Amino acid sequence: MKKYLLLLSFLVSVSAFSQQKPQYTQYIFNQYLLNPALSGIENYIDFKAGYRKQWAGVADAPQTTFVSANWALGDQQLWSNALTSFPEQTGNPMDRNYTQNYMSSPSHHGMGVTAVLDKTGPLKRLDANLTYAYHLQLNSHLNLSAGVAAGISSISLDINALTFDTPYDPALSRALVNQVKPDLSMGLWLYGARLFAGISAQQILPQKLSFSGDNQYNQGKEVPHFFATAGYKFFVDEEIAVIPSVMVKYVQPSPTSVDLNVKFAFKDKLWLGGSYRKDDSFSAMAGFNISKLVNLTYSYDFTTSELNQVSNGSHEIVLGLLLNNIYKVPSYIRMW
């Protein structure tokens, strides 16, 4: 039983003093997962489903599956911007003509839903949230949105995946193998034709976290996660654009994490990109707009930490659907 309690103490300590939310390489493609202020940012229903296998080759390494959808509320989603006056063949939010004639969207509301399942060894976490945002029209070229996400987190420990000295110890009946906690996130997002910037905080409600009925081992807790990100779009020529961006992540008491990203967009068909996460990995990314309804993106992380001796890198794939895409845009307007 002592070995059992020590293991629980270790697992709780890991939860208390490291990142508890999943890590994404393609967050640049789906900032909505990190910031609820993006709810309803497009004038169609933005649906995404993704899967991430981290540190392939390492037993019981993190695996993350997610689905998300968000949409604008009311008739304001049919705002009349430069896109509506273009013929379908040239109404491309990726080109320079669009950005030169860009008009910010009218003030409007947006909402959405997210569900994220993350599994690491015997620990499993399910986060389900409902999101809301209000998009304020600052001027003819800029919007500022504020959003909130509220929901629940279900955190489970699979005792059957553990090995004990005394498997039938009656003390196991006092183990807390599943806990459900309230979850709350908030964020701000500034965006225009060529720029975006935002800040957000996840898991901001203080919650204790323990899988032991013994107070001696109840030292775990959920900690807030803070994100700040910004990017800008430059045109190389009429059909090629480059979008550098940066994200800073802080989860106390872990070291501050910095991601540097660059994305090359080729008209409305293909984009390629790369990123660097200090003391962790290099990543290569690619995305394809299969049609005006479907797009697919993939990324691979080359591990640079000591884990590269046992890890075959990390894989992440995301499927996107542009539902109710009445303007038949070939790619994401606000996210390039």
Buried (B, 14 or more C-beta within 10 A) or exposed (E): EEEBBEBBBEBBEBBBBEBBBBBBBBBBBBBBBBBBBBBBBBBBBBBBBBBBBBBBEBEEBBBBBBBBBBBBBEEBBEBEBBBEEBEEEEBBBBBBBBBEEBBBBBBBBBBBBBBBBBBBBBBBBBBBBBBBBBBEBEEEBBBBBBBBBBBEBBBBBEBEEBEBEEEEEEBBEEBBEEBEBEBBBBBBBBBBBBBBBBBBBBBBEEBEBBBBBBEEBBBBBBBBBBBEBBBEBEBEEEBBBBBBBBBBBBBEEEEEBBBEBBBBBEBBBEBEBBBBBEEBBBBBBBBEBEEBBEBEBBBBBBBBEEBEEEBBBBBBBBBBBBEEBEBEBBBBBBBB
